[in-house]
Amino acid sequence: MRTLIFLLTLLLVVGCGGDTPVTQETGQGPGAAQTKQNNLPAAPVAVTMVESGPIASYYRATASLEAEKQAEVLARAEGVVAVLQAEEGDMVQAGDALLRIENDQYRYYLEQAEARTQQLRSAYDRLEEMRREELASEQEYETARADLASAEADEGLARLNLSYLKVTAPFAGVVTERLVDPGQTVNMNTPLFKLVSMTPLLARVHVPSREFRQLELDQTVELVLDSSRKQLTGLITLISPVIDPASGTIKVTVEVADYPAGTRPGDFAEVRIVTEHRPQAILVPRTAVVTEKGESVLYVVAGEDEVHAERRVVTVGFTDNDHAQIMEGVVPGDRVVIKGQRSLKNNQPLKILEGPA
């Protein structure tokens, strides 16, 4: 009898042992993954809050800065270059003297015209007095008046030609090239100087036609100089009314009124034009978003007492230099990891060193 009771007891113990969870022995049952992650050490991280704010999309292009006005100053009189009054690199104002041409013939032409005008004016005055006394005919009076008008026109032309001996700047700018030397004989239309207006500078870019409705006159444009990486601000002053059929683009002219010293026509700049603005977007720092296996991922702080990282696949919208718009995956007020996220694992414990705890 005692032997029978012992055998029954032994069988009962063996049967109960078969219900022991496998995970306690092998670690392969349900909840093993959670347990494994929780065994990881707490990762030191910095976090920040998800915010709501404005962000925009940009059309980016590279353009060469151009002068608004540039001209080749030509001689309008014949003669010899007597005095140079401007040199390459000089800043000049409209009307400033650039050089003087010497030619006495123009002065003689003026003196001759003045003498003839004086002679005909005296004859006209006499005929006008005689006409009042009916001593001269109407035809004689009209002929004298016409001769005087012709002489006055000749005198004006001679005076104008004499003024051309002094060559002046047609607008304010910088002399970029001097094309003649003192003592050189010049003729009509001989190039003398090249002059460039330095204010404002223009950037011309060709924007895809699909962006046309987003562009407006006086719209602010951001530019970054290639040479110095300095940021400039410009305004759209012209939008072409036609689309280039070959490229499907529209020419847009951006005016830059203020720029650093040393900026010159020909400098290259990156032009960034806002094509769409979203005033209330969900924003995170760009550095918070990591790419894992082709997916955009954020690590969000989860839990209350024992905080841990929660991996979330997100959809990214617009981006700028500092922020990324998150279309879905987080909401304002969530805390996201911005430092230390690249080595994180899902559900890994966190030790928050910076940011809201």
Residue pairs with C-beta under 8 A, 6 or more apart in sequence:
21 29
22 28
22 29
23 29
23 30
23 31
23 32
23 35
27 35
27 36
34 347
37 345
37 346
37 347
37 348
38 347
38 349
40 345
40 348
40 349
41 349
42 348
42 349
42 350
42 351
43 309
43 340
43 343
43 344
43 348
43 349
43 350
43 351
44 340
44 351
44 353
45 309
45 337
45 338
45 339
45 340
45 341
45 344
45 350
45 351
45 352
45 353
45 354
46 337
46 338
46 339
46 340
46 352
46 353
46 354
46 355
47 301
47 335
47 336
47 337
47 338
47 352
47 354
47 355
47 356
48 284
48 285
48 288
48 335
48 336
48 338
48 355
48 356
49 332
49 333
49 334
49 335
49 336
49 355
49 356
50 282
50 283
50 284
50 326
50 330
50 331
50 332
50 333
50 334
50 335
50 336
51 282
51 283
51 284
51 332
52 280
52 281
52 282
52 283
52 332
53 280
53 281
53 283
53 323
54 277
54 278
54 279
54 280
54 281
55 277
55 278
55 281
55 283
55 317
55 318
55 319
55 320
55 323
55 325
56 274
56 275
56 276
56 277
56 278
56 318
56 320
57 274
57 275
57 276
57 318
58 222
58 272
58 273
58 274
58 275
58 320
59 207
59 208
59 211
59 272
59 273
59 275
60 270
60 271
60 272
61 205
61 206
61 207
61 270
61 271
61 273
62 226
62 268
62 269
62 270
62 271
63 203
63 204
63 205
63 254
63 268
63 269
63 271
64 203
64 266
64 267
64 268
64 269
65 201
65 202
65 203
65 256
65 263
65 264
65 265
65 266
65 267
65 268
65 269
66 201
66 202
66 203
66 204
66 265
66 266
67 173
67 196
67 197
67 198
67 201
67 202
67 265
68 197
68 199
68 200
68 201
68 202
68 255
69 171
69 173
69 196
69 197
70 173
70 176
70 194
70 195
70 196
70 197
70 265
71 170
71 171
71 194
71 195
72 191
72 193
72 194
72 195
73 98
73 167
73 169
73 170
73 191
73 192
73 193
73 194
73 195
74 188
74 189
74 190
74 191
74 192
75 101
75 164
75 167
75 186
75 187
75 188
75 189
75 190
75 191
75 192
76 164
76 167
76 188
76 189
77 101
77 103
77 106
77 161
77 164
77 165
77 188
78 101
78 103
78 185
78 186
78 187
78 188
79 101
79 102
79 103
79 106
79 165
79 185
79 186
80 101
80 102
80 103
80 183
80 184
80 185
80 186
81 99
81 100
81 101
81 102
81 180
81 181
81 182
81 183
81 184
81 185
81 186
82 99
82 100
82 101
82 102
82 182
83 99
83 100
83 182
84 98
84 99
84 178
84 182
85 96
85 97
85 98
85 99
85 100
86 92
86 96
86 97
86 98
86 99
86 169
86 175
86 178
86 193
87 175
87 178
88 175
88 176
88 177
88 178
89 174
89 175
89 176
90 174
90 175
91 172
91 173
91 174
92 98
92 169
92 172
92 173
92 174
92 175
92 195
93 169
93 172
94 168
94 169
94 170
94 171
94 172
95 168
95 169
96 168
96 169
97 166
97 167
97 168
98 167
98 168
98 169
98 175
98 192
98 193
99 167
99 180
99 192
99 193
100 165
100 166
100 167
101 164
101 165
101 166
101 167
101 186
102 165
103 165
106 158
106 161
106 162
106 164
106 165
107 162
109 158
109 161
109 162
110 155
110 158
110 159
110 161
110 162
112 158
113 151
113 154
113 155
113 157
113 158
113 159
114 155
114 158
116 151
116 154
116 155
117 148
117 151
117 152
117 154
117 155
119 151
120 144
120 147
120 148
120 151
121 148
121 151
123 144
123 147
123 148
124 144
124 145
124 147
124 148
127 136
127 140
127 141
127 144
128 141
130 136
131 138
131 141
167 192
167 193
169 195
170 195
171 195
171 197
172 197
172 199
173 195
173 196
173 197
173 198
174 195
174 196
174 197
174 198
175 193
175 194
175 195
176 194
176 195
176 196
177 193
177 194
178 192
178 193
179 191
179 192
179 193
179 194
180 186
180 190
180 191
180 192
186 192
196 265
198 264
198 265
199 257
200 255
200 256
200 257
201 255
201 256
201 259
201 263
201 265
202 253
202 254
202 255
202 256
203 221
203 223
203 234
203 253
203 254
203 256
203 269
203 271
204 251
204 252
204 253
204 254
205 251
205 252
205 254
205 271
205 273
206 244
206 247
206 249
206 250
206 251
206 252
207 215
207 249
207 250
207 252
207 273
208 248
208 249
208 250
209 243
209 248
209 249
209 250
211 273
211 275
212 239
212 243
212 250
214 274
214 275
214 276
215 236
215 239
215 250
215 252
215 273
215 275
216 236
217 236
217 237
217 238
217 239
218 235
218 236
218 237
219 235
219 236
219 273
219 274
220 233
220 234
220 235
220 274
221 233
221 234
221 235
221 236
221 254
221 271
221 272
221 273
221 274
222 231
222 232
222 233
222 234
222 271
222 272
223 231
223 232
223 233
223 234
223 254
223 256
223 269
223 270
223 271
223 272
224 230
224 231
224 232
224 269
224 270
224 272
225 231
225 232
225 259
225 260
225 263
225 267
225 268
225 269
226 267
226 268
226 269
226 270
227 267
227 268
228 260
230 260
232 256
232 258
232 259
232 269
233 256
233 258
234 254
234 255
234 256
234 257
234 271
235 254
235 255
235 257
236 252
236 253
236 254
236 255
236 273
237 253
237 254
237 255
238 251
238 252
238 253
239 250
239 251
239 252
239 253
240 250
240 251
240 252
242 250
243 249
243 250
244 250
244 251
252 273
254 271
254 273
276 318
278 317
278 318
278 325
281 317
281 318
281 325
282 325
282 326
282 327
282 330
282 331
282 332
283 323
283 324
283 325
283 326
284 298
284 323
284 324
284 326
284 330
284 336
284 338
285 322
285 323
285 324
285 336
285 338
286 319
286 320
286 321
286 322
286 323
286 324
287 338
287 339
288 298
288 299
288 324
288 336
288 337
288 338
288 341
289 296
289 297
289 298
289 314
289 316
289 324
290 296
290 297
290 298
290 299
290 341
290 342
291 297
295 313
296 313
296 314
296 315
296 316
297 311
297 312
297 313
297 314
298 311
298 312
298 314
298 326
298 329
298 330
298 336
298 337
298 341
299 309
299 310
299 311
299 312
299 336
299 337
299 341
299 344
300 309
300 310
300 312
300 330
300 334
300 335
300 336
300 337
301 307
301 308
301 309
301 310
301 334
301 335
301 336
301 337
301 350
301 352
302 308
302 309
302 310
306 349
307 349
307 350
307 352
308 347
308 348
308 349
308 350
309 337
309 341
309 344
309 345
309 346
309 347
309 348
309 350
310 346
310 347
311 344
311 345
311 346
312 329
312 330
313 329
314 326
314 327
314 328
314 329
314 330
315 326
315 327
315 328
315 329
316 324
316 325
316 326
316 327
317 324
317 325
317 326
317 327
318 324
318 325
319 325
330 336
335 355
335 356
337 344
337 350
338 355
339 354
